[in-house]
């Protein structure tokens, strides 16, 4: 039986949580990826089979609120946003939590403001060994209150294993993301390490492995990867044996493609017969929850809709990848919460290509019935998605009642 976390009631919802529980009861082995349908008549919401709080996020939320409840008399700091969701982080701040760093790594509170009586909590992304040392120097152990996702820690352990076997670690991730900064910090203790953002960079690294640039190989490598590789990284020596691990919120399909590109480059250089010794199988580092959510998104897209609403923090990596998938198939709006649904005519949303917030008029087509694909990132509470659904529903007349629409998803007995 899956572990049940103690999540505050205000993060659950009478609609989304009920649909999820009913689907889980109907399909406990999660083999059916088909979306759920909420048919209100003039508008139909198509919900992805999997979305919202994952194991790692539920673990972090439980620890965070338990820590607050157990220590009302002490100052509590988080190293940075616990998860990338503005509603969750705002609630923690309203309860007195303060963040030491921004998501980009900018220090918000000086180390000297801390004292040994304070509590410092590690966010779900983990933290760097350098930050651990700074806290230890002030008598603080951040891992007393640790919300690091177990799947992130698994990536760290796998990186260490690769290092002991003399492999170089290639991290598929965003170099400035908290999780990748933490993974990089741990990895370089045991192995030469380089961060690759996407398939384009992987292909370039593959050409470097093949020696395609001749005498200019070192220059090409340093120009493109010098700012995100371990000190002393030598492309001539350190790219002969590699293993690929990932930032757990990246597209799993892209991680697999990157692994294929780099393994082929090694085969081209050293021969297919030596691939088993030059390329490590690290498929076990892919996060199951990210993979589930992305596969459910593919099924949602295949079902089709007139538009998509993807809910989550604008700085949420896993949410942004769901947006990427959806917007390739339909008009898609990346929103943080129901406040971004300004009116039936105007939506405020985040543009991935420019990293800017914009307002779009006429976002809600006149077509009836209107099919809206609805999903969210792994750090978004069900209650936030509920409010988005209800806000959007309020723009339609003569809709079926919630009781009628939810009949295919019977409420579960709390006992």
C-alpha positions as YAML, in Angstrom:
chain: A
units: angstrom
residues:
- id: 1
  name: UNK
  ca: [0.00, 0.00, 0.00]
- id: 2
  name: UNK
  ca: [1.33, 3.45, -0.92]
- id: 3
  name: UNK
  ca: [2.37, 5.66, 1.96]
- id: 4
  name: UNK
  ca: [-0.27, 8.18, 3.05]
- id: 5
  name: UNK
  ca: [1.08, 11.63, 3.89]
- id: 6
  name: UNK
  ca: [-0.42, 14.09, 6.35]
- id: 7
  name: UNK
  ca: [-1.29, 16.94, 3.99]
- id: 8
  name: UNK
  ca: [-3.18, 19.99, 5.31]
- id: 9
  name: UNK
  ca: [-6.86, 19.79, 4.40]
- id: 10
  name: UNK
  ca: [-6.78, 23.18, 2.70]
- id: 11
  name: UNK
  ca: [-4.60, 21.70, -0.06]
- id: 12
  name: UNK
  ca: [-7.13, 19.00, -0.95]
- id: 13
  name: UNK
  ca: [-10.32, 19.65, -2.87]
- id: 14
  name: UNK
  ca: [-13.90, 18.38, -3.31]
- id: 15
  name: UNK
  ca: [-13.52, 18.05, -7.08]
- id: 16
  name: UNK
  ca: [-9.97, 17.24, -8.21]
- id: 17
  name: UNK
  ca: [-9.05, 15.13, -5.18]
- id: 18
  name: UNK
  ca: [-12.30, 13.17, -5.53]
- id: 19
  name: UNK
  ca: [-11.65, 12.43, -9.22]
- id: 20
  name: UNK
  ca: [-8.09, 11.33, -8.45]
- id: 21
  name: UNK
  ca: [-9.20, 9.03, -5.63]
- id: 22
  name: UNK
  ca: [-11.90, 7.45, -7.76]
- id: 23
  name: UNK
  ca: [-9.49, 6.84, -10.63]
- id: 24
  name: UNK
  ca: [-6.98, 5.32, -8.22]
- id: 25
  name: UNK
  ca: [-9.70, 3.01, -6.85]
- id: 26
  name: UNK
  ca: [-10.70, 1.98, -10.38]
- id: 27
  name: UNK
  ca: [-7.12, 1.57, -11.61]
- id: 28
  name: UNK
  ca: [-4.76, 0.93, -8.66]
- id: 29
  name: UNK
  ca: [-1.91, -0.21, -10.91]
- id: 30
  name: UNK
  ca: [-2.08, 3.05, -12.90]
- id: 31
  name: UNK
  ca: [-2.21, 1.28, -16.25]
- id: 32
  name: UNK
  ca: [-4.99, 3.44, -17.71]
- id: 33
  name: UNK
  ca: [-3.58, 6.80, -18.82]
- id: 34
  name: UNK
  ca: [-6.81, 8.01, -20.42]
- id: 35
  name: UNK
  ca: [-7.94, 11.41, -19.16]
- id: 36
  name: UNK
  ca: [-10.93, 11.98, -16.90]
- id: 37
  name: UNK
  ca: [-13.95, 13.85, -18.28]
- id: 38
  name: UNK
  ca: [-16.01, 16.39, -16.34]
- id: 39
  name: UNK
  ca: [-18.89, 17.22, -18.68]
- id: 40
  name: UNK
  ca: [-20.79, 20.33, -17.60]
- id: 41
  name: UNK
  ca: [-22.66, 20.63, -20.91]
- id: 42
  name: UNK
  ca: [-21.45, 23.85, -22.57]
- id: 43
  name: UNK
  ca: [-17.93, 23.23, -21.24]
- id: 44
  name: UNK
  ca: [-16.10, 19.95, -20.75]
- id: 45
  name: UNK
  ca: [-12.93, 19.73, -18.68]
- id: 46
  name: UNK
  ca: [-10.50, 17.00, -19.75]
- id: 47
  name: UNK
  ca: [-8.26, 16.16, -16.78]
- id: 48
  name: UNK
  ca: [-4.92, 14.40, -17.16]
- id: 49
  name: UNK
  ca: [-4.77, 11.00, -15.44]
- id: 50
  name: UNK
  ca: [-1.80, 12.08, -13.31]
- id: 51
  name: UNK
  ca: [-0.92, 15.56, -12.10]
- id: 52
  name: UNK
  ca: [-0.37, 17.51, -8.90]
- id: 53
  name: UNK
  ca: [1.49, 16.64, -5.72]
- id: 54
  name: UNK
  ca: [3.98, 13.81, -6.22]
- id: 55
  name: UNK
  ca: [5.61, 11.64, -3.53]
- id: 56
  name: UNK
  ca: [8.52, 14.05, -3.05]
- id: 57
  name: UNK
  ca: [6.29, 17.11, -2.76]
- id: 58
  name: UNK
  ca: [3.88, 15.42, -0.34]
- id: 59
  name: UNK
  ca: [6.88, 14.36, 1.75]
- id: 60
  name: UNK
  ca: [8.17, 17.96, 1.78]
- id: 61
  name: UNK
  ca: [4.77, 19.47, 2.63]
- id: 62
  name: UNK
  ca: [4.25, 17.02, 5.49]
- id: 63
  name: UNK
  ca: [7.69, 17.72, 7.02]
- id: 64
  name: UNK
  ca: [7.31, 21.48, 6.61]
- id: 65
  name: UNK
  ca: [3.98, 21.75, 8.41]
- id: 66
  name: UNK
  ca: [4.96, 19.22, 11.07]
- id: 67
  name: UNK
  ca: [8.07, 21.30, 11.78]
- id: 68
  name: UNK
  ca: [5.99, 24.46, 12.11]
- id: 69
  name: UNK
  ca: [3.53, 22.76, 14.45]
- id: 70
  name: UNK
  ca: [6.26, 21.26, 16.64]
- id: 71
  name: UNK
  ca: [8.29, 24.45, 17.08]
- id: 72
  name: UNK
  ca: [5.97, 27.46, 17.39]
- id: 73
  name: UNK
  ca: [8.49, 29.25, 19.61]
- id: 74
  name: UNK
  ca: [11.49, 29.05, 17.25]
- id: 75
  name: UNK
  ca: [12.49, 30.91, 14.11]
- id: 76
  name: UNK
  ca: [12.15, 28.72, 11.04]
- id: 77
  name: UNK
  ca: [14.00, 29.34, 7.80]
- id: 78
  name: UNK
  ca: [13.89, 27.50, 4.50]
- id: 79
  name: UNK
  ca: [17.02, 27.58, 2.37]
- id: 80
  name: UNK
  ca: [14.79, 28.63, -0.56]
- id: 81
  name: UNK
  ca: [11.25, 28.06, -1.75]
- id: 82
  name: UNK
  ca: [10.30, 24.62, -0.48]
- id: 83
  name: UNK
  ca: [8.69, 23.80, -3.81]
- id: 84
  name: UNK
  ca: [8.02, 26.00, -6.82]
- id: 85
  name: UNK
  ca: [4.44, 26.93, -6.08]
- id: 86
  name: UNK
  ca: [3.50, 30.49, -5.07]
- id: 87
  name: UNK
  ca: [0.39, 29.50, -3.08]
- id: 88
  name: UNK
  ca: [2.28, 27.00, -0.91]
- id: 89
  name: UNK
  ca: [5.25, 29.31, -0.36]
- id: 90
  name: UNK
  ca: [3.02, 32.27, 0.48]
- id: 91
  name: UNK
  ca: [1.16, 30.20, 3.07]
- id: 92
  name: UNK
  ca: [4.45, 29.21, 4.70]
- id: 93
  name: UNK
  ca: [5.58, 32.83, 4.76]
- id: 94
  name: UNK
  ca: [2.26, 33.87, 6.28]
- id: 95
  name: UNK
  ca: [3.04, 31.41, 9.08]
- id: 96
  name: UNK
  ca: [6.40, 33.04, 9.74]
- id: 97
  name: UNK
  ca: [8.77, 31.05, 7.53]
- id: 98
  name: UNK
  ca: [11.56, 33.05, 5.90]
- id: 99
  name: UNK
  ca: [13.65, 32.07, 2.86]
- id: 100
  name: UNK
  ca: [17.45, 32.40, 2.99]
- id: 101
  name: UNK
  ca: [17.90, 32.34, -0.80]
- id: 102
  name: UNK
  ca: [15.85, 33.14, -3.87]
- id: 103
  name: UNK
  ca: [15.21, 30.39, -6.42]
- id: 104
  name: UNK
  ca: [18.04, 31.80, -8.54]
- id: 105
  name: UNK
  ca: [20.51, 31.52, -5.66]
- id: 106
  name: UNK
  ca: [20.58, 35.16, -4.52]
- id: 107
  name: UNK
  ca: [21.09, 35.36, -0.76]
- id: 108
  name: UNK
  ca: [18.16, 37.13, 0.93]
- id: 109
  name: UNK
  ca: [19.22, 36.82, 4.56]
- id: 110
  name: UNK
  ca: [22.84, 37.12, 5.71]
- id: 111
  name: UNK
  ca: [24.42, 34.10, 7.41]
- id: 112
  name: UNK
  ca: [25.23, 36.25, 10.43]
- id: 113
  name: UNK
  ca: [21.53, 36.70, 11.15]
- id: 114
  name: UNK
  ca: [21.28, 33.01, 12.04]
- id: 115
  name: UNK
  ca: [21.99, 31.49, 15.42]
- id: 116
  name: UNK
  ca: [22.19, 27.86, 16.66]
- id: 117
  name: UNK
  ca: [18.63, 28.03, 18.07]
- id: 118
  name: UNK
  ca: [17.15, 28.61, 14.61]
- id: 119
  name: UNK
  ca: [15.71, 25.84, 12.46]
- id: 120
  name: UNK
  ca: [16.81, 25.67, 8.83]
- id: 121
  name: UNK
  ca: [14.87, 23.36, 6.51]
- id: 122
  name: UNK
  ca: [16.25, 21.95, 3.27]
- id: 123
  name: UNK
  ca: [13.75, 22.28, 0.38]
- id: 124
  name: UNK
  ca: [12.62, 19.39, -1.81]
- id: 125
  name: UNK
  ca: [15.41, 20.16, -4.32]
- id: 126
  name: UNK
  ca: [18.16, 19.47, -1.75]
- id: 127
  name: UNK
  ca: [21.15, 21.76, -1.26]
- id: 128
  name: UNK
  ca: [24.83, 22.07, -1.98]
- id: 129
  name: UNK
  ca: [27.68, 20.85, 0.19]
- id: 130
  name: UNK
  ca: [28.97, 24.43, 0.30]
- id: 131
  name: UNK
  ca: [25.75, 25.67, 1.90]
- id: 132
  name: UNK
  ca: [25.80, 22.72, 4.30]
- id: 133
  name: UNK
  ca: [29.30, 23.79, 5.40]
- id: 134
  name: UNK
  ca: [28.21, 27.41, 5.90]
- id: 135
  name: UNK
  ca: [25.36, 26.27, 8.13]
- id: 136
  name: UNK
  ca: [27.53, 23.82, 10.06]
- id: 137
  name: UNK
  ca: [29.98, 26.64, 10.81]
- id: 138
  name: UNK
  ca: [27.09, 28.39, 12.60]
- id: 139
  name: UNK
  ca: [26.04, 25.32, 14.57]
- id: 140
  name: UNK
  ca: [23.13, 24.43, 12.30]
- id: 141
  name: UNK
  ca: [22.42, 21.06, 10.73]
- id: 142
  name: UNK
  ca: [19.93, 21.56, 7.86]
- id: 143
  name: UNK
  ca: [19.38, 17.83, 7.52]
- id: 144
  name: UNK
  ca: [17.69, 17.62, 10.91]
- id: 145
  name: UNK
  ca: [14.66, 19.01, 9.03]
- id: 146
  name: UNK
  ca: [15.17, 17.65, 5.56]
- id: 147
  name: UNK
  ca: [12.51, 17.71, 2.85]
- id: 148
  name: UNK
  ca: [14.86, 16.64, 0.03]
- id: 149
  name: UNK
  ca: [12.99, 14.43, -2.40]
- id: 150
  name: UNK
  ca: [14.12, 10.78, -2.05]
- id: 151
  name: UNK
  ca: [14.35, 10.55, -5.85]
- id: 152
  name: UNK
  ca: [16.76, 13.50, -5.91]
- id: 153
  name: UNK
  ca: [18.87, 11.75, -3.28]
- id: 154
  name: UNK
  ca: [18.83, 8.62, -5.45]
- id: 155
  name: UNK
  ca: [20.39, 10.64, -8.29]
- id: 156
  name: UNK
  ca: [23.12, 11.80, -5.89]
- id: 157
  name: UNK
  ca: [23.87, 8.22, -4.84]
- id: 158
  name: UNK
  ca: [23.97, 7.02, -8.43]
- id: 159
  name: UNK
  ca: [26.37, 9.85, -9.34]
- id: 160
  name: UNK
  ca: [28.66, 8.81, -6.48]
- id: 161
  name: UNK
  ca: [28.60, 5.20, -7.70]
- id: 162
  name: UNK
  ca: [29.53, 6.32, -11.21]
- id: 163
  name: UNK
  ca: [32.46, 8.27, -9.82]
- id: 164
  name: UNK
  ca: [33.86, 5.29, -7.92]
- id: 165
  name: UNK
  ca: [33.83, 3.37, -11.22]
- id: 166
  name: UNK
  ca: [35.70, 6.18, -13.00]
- id: 167
  name: UNK
  ca: [32.80, 7.45, -15.08]
- id: 168
  name: UNK
  ca: [32.19, 11.10, -15.84]
- id: 169
  name: UNK
  ca: [28.71, 12.30, -14.84]
- id: 170
  name: UNK
  ca: [26.62, 14.18, -17.40]
- id: 171
  name: UNK
  ca: [23.71, 15.92, -15.68]
- id: 172
  name: UNK
  ca: [20.68, 16.64, -17.87]
- id: 173
  name: UNK
  ca: [19.38, 19.78, -16.23]
- id: 174
  name: UNK
  ca: [19.25, 23.55, -15.96]
- id: 175
  name: UNK
  ca: [22.55, 24.67, -14.48]
- id: 176
  name: UNK
  ca: [20.98, 27.44, -12.36]
- id: 177
  name: UNK
  ca: [18.11, 25.34, -10.98]
- id: 178
  name: UNK
  ca: [18.35, 24.54, -7.24]
- id: 179
  name: UNK
  ca: [18.19, 20.80, -7.82]
- id: 180
  name: UNK
  ca: [20.90, 20.79, -10.47]
- id: 181
  name: UNK
  ca: [23.13, 23.03, -8.36]
- id: 182
  name: UNK
  ca: [22.73, 20.54, -5.50]
- id: 183
  name: UNK
  ca: [23.29, 17.49, -7.72]
- id: 184
  name: UNK
  ca: [26.36, 19.11, -9.28]
- id: 185
  name: UNK
  ca: [27.81, 19.94, -5.86]
- id: 186
  name: UNK
  ca: [27.45, 16.33, -4.70]
- id: 187
  name: UNK
  ca: [28.59, 14.80, -7.98]
- id: 188
  name: UNK
  ca: [31.88, 16.70, -8.30]
- id: 189
  name: UNK
  ca: [33.04, 15.18, -5.03]
- id: 190
  name: UNK
  ca: [33.43, 11.85, -6.79]
- id: 191
  name: UNK
  ca: [33.45, 12.42, -10.55]
- id: 192
  name: UNK
  ca: [34.20, 14.91, -13.30]
- id: 193
  name: UNK
  ca: [30.81, 16.45, -14.04]
- id: 194
  name: UNK
  ca: [29.24, 18.53, -16.79]
- id: 195
  name: UNK
  ca: [25.68, 19.84, -17.15]
- id: 196
  name: UNK
  ca: [23.82, 19.51, -20.46]
- id: 197
  name: UNK
  ca: [20.62, 21.51, -20.94]
- id: 198
  name: UNK
  ca: [19.00, 19.86, -23.92]
- id: 199
  name: UNK
  ca: [19.35, 17.70, -27.00]
- id: 200
  name: UNK
  ca: [21.15, 20.46, -28.92]
- id: 201
  name: UNK
  ca: [23.88, 20.63, -26.29]
- id: 202
  name: UNK
  ca: [24.01, 16.83, -26.14]
- id: 203
  name: UNK
  ca: [24.68, 16.66, -29.88]
- id: 204
  name: UNK
  ca: [27.47, 19.20, -29.51]
- id: 205
  name: UNK
  ca: [28.97, 17.20, -26.65]
- id: 206
  name: UNK
  ca: [28.64, 14.09, -28.84]
- id: 207
  name: UNK
  ca: [30.68, 15.78, -31.57]
- id: 208
  name: UNK
  ca: [33.28, 16.74, -28.97]
- id: 209
  name: UNK
  ca: [33.47, 13.09, -27.90]
- id: 210
  name: UNK
  ca: [33.99, 12.04, -31.52]
- id: 211
  name: UNK
  ca: [36.82, 14.57, -31.86]
- id: 212
  name: UNK
  ca: [34.98, 16.37, -34.64]
- id: 213
  name: UNK
  ca: [36.67, 19.69, -33.86]
- id: 214
  name: UNK
  ca: [40.24, 18.38, -33.94]
- id: 215
  name: UNK
  ca: [42.76, 20.69, -32.24]
- id: 216
  name: UNK
  ca: [39.93, 23.09, -31.35]
- id: 217
  name: UNK
  ca: [38.09, 20.49, -29.21]
- id: 218
  name: UNK
  ca: [39.16, 21.96, -25.86]
- id: 219
  name: UNK
  ca: [38.25, 25.50, -26.95]
- id: 220
  name: UNK
  ca: [34.83, 24.44, -28.23]
- id: 221
  name: UNK
  ca: [34.13, 22.56, -24.99]
- id: 222
  name: UNK
  ca: [35.16, 25.44, -22.74]
- id: 223
  name: UNK
  ca: [33.23, 27.97, -24.81]
- id: 224
  name: UNK
  ca: [29.99, 26.02, -24.40]
- id: 225
  name: UNK
  ca: [30.39, 24.08, -21.14]
- id: 226
  name: UNK
  ca: [33.19, 25.82, -19.24]
- id: 227
  name: UNK
  ca: [30.75, 27.59, -16.93]
- id: 228
  name: UNK
  ca: [28.96, 24.37, -15.98]
- id: 229
  name: UNK
  ca: [31.60, 21.71, -15.57]
- id: 230
  name: UNK
  ca: [33.76, 20.64, -12.64]
- id: 231
  name: UNK
  ca: [37.10, 22.39, -12.07]
- id: 232
  name: UNK
  ca: [39.88, 20.95, -14.18]
- id: 233
  name: UNK
  ca: [37.50, 19.17, -16.55]
- id: 234
  name: UNK
  ca: [39.53, 17.86, -19.49]
- id: 235
  name: UNK
  ca: [37.42, 16.85, -22.51]
- id: 236
  name: UNK
  ca: [40.30, 14.76, -23.86]
- id: 237
  name: UNK
  ca: [40.45, 12.63, -20.70]
- id: 238
  name: UNK
  ca: [37.04, 12.87, -19.09]
- id: 239
  name: UNK
  ca: [34.67, 11.99, -21.92]
- id: 240
  name: UNK
  ca: [35.81, 8.41, -22.51]
- id: 241
  name: UNK
  ca: [33.43, 6.86, -19.96]
- id: 242
  name: UNK
  ca: [30.17, 8.58, -19.07]
- id: 243
  name: UNK
  ca: [26.83, 8.12, -17.35]
- id: 244
  name: UNK
  ca: [23.82, 10.41, -17.74]
- id: 245
  name: UNK
  ca: [21.71, 11.39, -14.71]
- id: 246
  name: UNK
  ca: [18.89, 13.90, -14.72]
- id: 247
  name: UNK
  ca: [17.37, 16.80, -12.91]
- id: 248
  name: UNK
  ca: [14.23, 14.93, -11.92]
- id: 249
  name: UNK
  ca: [11.88, 17.57, -13.34]
- id: 250
  name: UNK
  ca: [13.22, 17.48, -16.90]
- id: 251
  name: UNK
  ca: [11.47, 15.69, -19.75]
- id: 252
  name: UNK
  ca: [12.20, 12.00, -19.26]
- id: 253
  name: UNK
  ca: [11.89, 11.45, -23.02]
- id: 254
  name: UNK
  ca: [14.60, 14.05, -23.64]
- id: 255
  name: UNK
  ca: [16.89, 12.47, -21.04]
- id: 256
  name: UNK
  ca: [16.56, 9.17, -22.92]
- id: 257
  name: UNK
  ca: [17.31, 10.91, -26.22]
- id: 258
  name: UNK
  ca: [20.39, 12.56, -24.71]
- id: 259
  name: UNK
  ca: [21.58, 9.19, -23.43]
- id: 260
  name: UNK
  ca: [21.15, 7.70, -26.91]
- id: 261
  name: UNK
  ca: [23.04, 10.57, -28.58]
- id: 262
  name: UNK
  ca: [25.98, 10.29, -26.18]
- id: 263
  name: UNK
  ca: [26.11, 6.50, -26.24]
- id: 264
  name: UNK
  ca: [26.21, 6.61, -30.06]
- id: 265
  name: UNK
  ca: [29.06, 9.13, -29.91]
- id: 266
  name: UNK
  ca: [31.01, 6.76, -27.66]
- id: 267
  name: UNK
  ca: [30.27, 3.85, -29.97]
- id: 268
  name: UNK
  ca: [31.47, 5.89, -32.95]
- id: 269
  name: UNK
  ca: [34.73, 6.73, -31.20]
- id: 270
  name: UNK
  ca: [35.57, 3.54, -29.35]
- id: 271
  name: UNK
  ca: [33.53, 0.90, -31.16]
- id: 272
  name: UNK
  ca: [30.14, -0.66, -30.44]
- id: 273
  name: UNK
  ca: [31.81, -3.63, -28.80]
- id: 274
  name: UNK
  ca: [33.19, -1.38, -26.04]
- id: 275
  name: UNK
  ca: [29.94, 0.45, -25.32]
- id: 276
  name: UNK
  ca: [29.19, -1.62, -22.22]
- id: 277
  name: UNK
  ca: [32.39, -0.35, -20.61]
- id: 278
  name: UNK
  ca: [32.20, 3.26, -21.85]
- id: 279
  name: UNK
  ca: [28.54, 4.06, -21.23]
- id: 280
  name: UNK
  ca: [26.68, 3.37, -17.97]
- id: 281
  name: UNK
  ca: [22.98, 2.48, -17.86]
- id: 282
  name: UNK
  ca: [21.45, 5.12, -15.58]
- id: 283
  name: UNK
  ca: [17.79, 4.78, -16.55]
- id: 284
  name: UNK
  ca: [17.06, 4.09, -12.87]
- id: 285
  name: UNK
  ca: [17.60, 7.78, -12.08]
- id: 286
  name: UNK
  ca: [14.48, 8.89, -13.96]
- id: 287
  name: UNK
  ca: [11.79, 10.09, -11.54]
- id: 288
  name: UNK
  ca: [8.72, 7.86, -11.78]
- id: 289
  name: UNK
  ca: [6.32, 10.71, -10.89]
- id: 290
  name: UNK
  ca: [7.70, 13.05, -13.55]
- id: 291
  name: UNK
  ca: [7.51, 10.21, -16.03]
- id: 292
  name: UNK
  ca: [3.89, 9.41, -15.06]
- id: 293
  name: UNK
  ca: [2.81, 13.04, -15.36]
- id: 294
  name: UNK
  ca: [4.46, 13.44, -18.74]
- id: 295
  name: UNK
  ca: [2.97, 10.20, -20.10]
- id: 296
  name: UNK
  ca: [-0.44, 11.31, -18.84]
- id: 297
  name: UNK
  ca: [0.09, 14.62, -20.64]
- id: 298
  name: UNK
  ca: [0.77, 12.79, -23.91]
- id: 299
  name: UNK
  ca: [-2.52, 10.90, -23.44]
- id: 300
  name: UNK
  ca: [-4.31, 14.17, -22.67]
- id: 301
  name: UNK
  ca: [-2.98, 15.70, -25.88]
- id: 302
  name: UNK
  ca: [-3.98, 12.65, -27.88]
- id: 303
  name: UNK
  ca: [-7.55, 12.99, -26.54]
- id: 304
  name: UNK
  ca: [-7.57, 16.54, -27.89]
- id: 305
  name: UNK
  ca: [-9.12, 19.79, -26.66]
- id: 306
  name: UNK
  ca: [-9.86, 23.30, -27.87]
- id: 307
  name: UNK
  ca: [-7.42, 24.84, -25.41]
- id: 308
  name: UNK
  ca: [-5.22, 23.88, -22.49]
- id: 309
  name: UNK
  ca: [-4.82, 25.31, -18.99]
- id: 310
  name: UNK
  ca: [-1.64, 24.28, -17.18]
- id: 311
  name: UNK
  ca: [-1.47, 25.41, -13.56]
- id: 312
  name: UNK
  ca: [1.71, 25.88, -11.54]
- id: 313
  name: UNK
  ca: [4.49, 28.20, -10.45]
- id: 314
  name: UNK
  ca: [6.06, 30.15, -13.29]
- id: 315
  name: UNK
  ca: [9.48, 29.00, -12.02]
- id: 316
  name: UNK
  ca: [8.45, 25.34, -11.86]
- id: 317
  name: UNK
  ca: [10.63, 23.28, -14.20]
- id: 318
  name: UNK
  ca: [8.36, 20.25, -14.40]
- id: 319
  name: UNK
  ca: [5.33, 22.47, -15.07]
- id: 320
  name: UNK
  ca: [7.12, 24.30, -17.87]
- id: 321
  name: UNK
  ca: [7.79, 20.99, -19.63]
- id: 322
  name: UNK
  ca: [4.10, 20.05, -19.44]
- id: 323
  name: UNK
  ca: [3.33, 23.45, -20.98]
- id: 324
  name: UNK
  ca: [5.84, 22.76, -23.77]
- id: 325
  name: UNK
  ca: [4.09, 19.51, -24.61]
- id: 326
  name: UNK
  ca: [0.59, 21.03, -24.54]
- id: 327
  name: UNK
  ca: [1.32, 24.21, -26.47]
- id: 328
  name: UNK
  ca: [2.74, 22.17, -29.34]
- id: 329
  name: UNK
  ca: [-0.73, 20.65, -29.77]
- id: 330
  name: UNK
  ca: [-3.24, 23.36, -28.77]
- id: 331
  name: UNK
  ca: [-3.53, 26.97, -27.55]
- id: 332
  name: UNK
  ca: [-2.22, 26.71, -23.98]
- id: 333
  name: UNK
  ca: [-2.21, 29.11, -21.05]
- id: 334
  name: UNK
  ca: [0.39, 28.71, -18.28]
- id: 335
  name: UNK
  ca: [-1.23, 30.18, -15.17]
- id: 336
  name: UNK
  ca: [-0.32, 30.22, -11.48]
- id: 337
  name: UNK
  ca: [-3.82, 30.10, -10.00]
- id: 338
  name: UNK
  ca: [-7.40, 31.28, -10.47]
- id: 339
  name: UNK
  ca: [-6.34, 34.93, -10.12]
- id: 340
  name: UNK
  ca: [-4.77, 34.64, -13.57]
- id: 341
  name: UNK
  ca: [-8.22, 33.98, -15.02]
- id: 342
  name: UNK
  ca: [-9.04, 37.68, -15.01]
- id: 343
  name: UNK
  ca: [-12.36, 37.45, -16.84]
- id: 344
  name: UNK
  ca: [-14.18, 35.55, -19.58]
- id: 345
  name: UNK
  ca: [-12.32, 37.77, -22.03]
- id: 346
  name: UNK
  ca: [-8.86, 38.14, -20.44]
- id: 347
  name: UNK
  ca: [-6.30, 35.66, -19.14]
- id: 348
  name: UNK
  ca: [-2.96, 36.51, -17.56]
- id: 349
  name: UNK
  ca: [-0.35, 33.89, -18.35]
- id: 350
  name: UNK
  ca: [3.35, 33.17, -18.59]
- id: 351
  name: UNK
  ca: [5.18, 32.87, -21.91]
- id: 352
  name: UNK
  ca: [7.96, 30.28, -21.86]
- id: 353
  name: UNK
  ca: [9.86, 31.67, -24.85]
- id: 354
  name: UNK
  ca: [10.21, 35.21, -23.45]
- id: 355
  name: UNK
  ca: [9.84, 34.45, -19.72]
- id: 356
  name: UNK
  ca: [7.32, 37.26, -19.48]
- id: 357
  name: UNK
  ca: [3.80, 37.56, -18.14]
- id: 358
  name: UNK
  ca: [1.25, 38.69, -20.71]
- id: 359
  name: UNK
  ca: [-2.49, 39.29, -20.98]
- id: 360
  name: UNK
  ca: [-4.48, 37.67, -23.78]
- id: 361
  name: UNK
  ca: [-7.93, 38.89, -24.82]
- id: 362
  name: UNK
  ca: [-10.47, 36.51, -26.30]
- id: 363
  name: UNK
  ca: [-8.76, 33.51, -24.70]
- id: 364
  name: UNK
  ca: [-12.06, 31.66, -24.25]
- id: 365
  name: UNK
  ca: [-13.48, 30.60, -27.66]
- id: 366
  name: UNK
  ca: [-17.21, 30.91, -28.36]
- id: 367
  name: UNK
  ca: [-17.40, 27.26, -29.48]
- id: 368
  name: UNK
  ca: [-19.94, 25.10, -27.60]
- id: 369
  name: UNK
  ca: [-19.41, 22.65, -26.19]
- id: 370
  name: UNK
  ca: [-15.90, 23.83, -25.40]
- id: 371
  name: UNK
  ca: [-13.27, 21.23, -24.45]
- id: 372
  name: UNK
  ca: [-10.61, 22.47, -22.00]
- id: 373
  name: UNK
  ca: [-7.60, 20.29, -21.17]
- id: 374
  name: UNK
  ca: [-6.69, 20.89, -17.54]
- id: 375
  name: UNK
  ca: [-3.56, 19.74, -15.72]
- id: 376
  name: UNK
  ca: [-0.87, 21.09, -13.41]
- id: 377
  name: UNK
  ca: [2.68, 20.63, -12.20]
- id: 378
  name: UNK
  ca: [3.90, 18.29, -9.48]
- id: 379
  name: UNK
  ca: [4.05, 21.06, -6.87]
- id: 380
  name: UNK
  ca: [0.52, 22.41, -7.39]
- id: 381
  name: UNK
  ca: [-2.18, 21.61, -4.78]
- id: 382
  name: UNK
  ca: [-5.48, 20.09, -5.93]
- id: 383
  name: UNK
  ca: [-7.29, 23.00, -4.28]
- id: 384
  name: UNK
  ca: [-5.60, 25.49, -6.62]
- id: 385
  name: UNK
  ca: [-6.73, 23.48, -9.68]
- id: 386
  name: UNK
  ca: [-10.25, 23.32, -8.20]
- id: 387
  name: UNK
  ca: [-10.40, 27.09, -8.02]
- id: 388
  name: UNK
  ca: [-9.18, 27.42, -11.62]
- id: 389
  name: UNK
  ca: [-11.88, 25.01, -12.77]
- id: 390
  name: UNK
  ca: [-14.65, 26.77, -10.83]
- id: 391
  name: UNK
  ca: [-13.51, 30.21, -11.95]
- id: 392
  name: UNK
  ca: [-13.57, 29.13, -15.59]
- id: 393
  name: UNK
  ca: [-16.89, 27.32, -15.15]
- id: 394
  name: UNK
  ca: [-18.47, 30.53, -13.83]
- id: 395
  name: UNK
  ca: [-18.28, 32.04, -17.33]
- id: 396
  name: UNK
  ca: [-20.72, 29.47, -18.76]
- id: 397
  name: UNK
  ca: [-24.50, 29.44, -18.50]
- id: 398
  name: UNK
  ca: [-26.85, 26.50, -18.00]
- id: 399
  name: UNK
  ca: [-24.19, 24.10, -16.76]
- id: 400
  name: UNK
  ca: [-24.88, 20.74, -15.11]
- id: 401
  name: UNK
  ca: [-24.57, 20.53, -11.36]
- id: 402
  name: UNK
  ca: [-21.34, 19.34, -9.72]
- id: 403
  name: UNK
  ca: [-23.21, 16.44, -8.13]
- id: 404
  name: UNK
  ca: [-24.35, 15.22, -11.53]
- id: 405
  name: UNK
  ca: [-20.95, 15.71, -13.20]
- id: 406
  name: UNK
  ca: [-19.08, 13.87, -10.44]
- id: 407
  name: UNK
  ca: [-21.34, 10.78, -10.42]
- id: 408
  name: UNK
  ca: [-18.84, 8.71, -12.45]
- id: 409
  name: UNK
  ca: [-16.31, 9.43, -9.68]
- id: 410
  name: UNK
  ca: [-17.90, 8.22, -6.43]
- id: 411
  name: UNK
  ca: [-16.57, 9.75, -3.23]
- id: 412
  name: UNK
  ca: [-14.42, 7.38, -1.19]
- id: 413
  name: UNK
  ca: [-15.38, 6.35, 2.31]
- id: 414
  name: UNK
  ca: [-12.90, 8.21, 4.60]
- id: 415
  name: UNK
  ca: [-12.83, 5.15, 6.87]
...
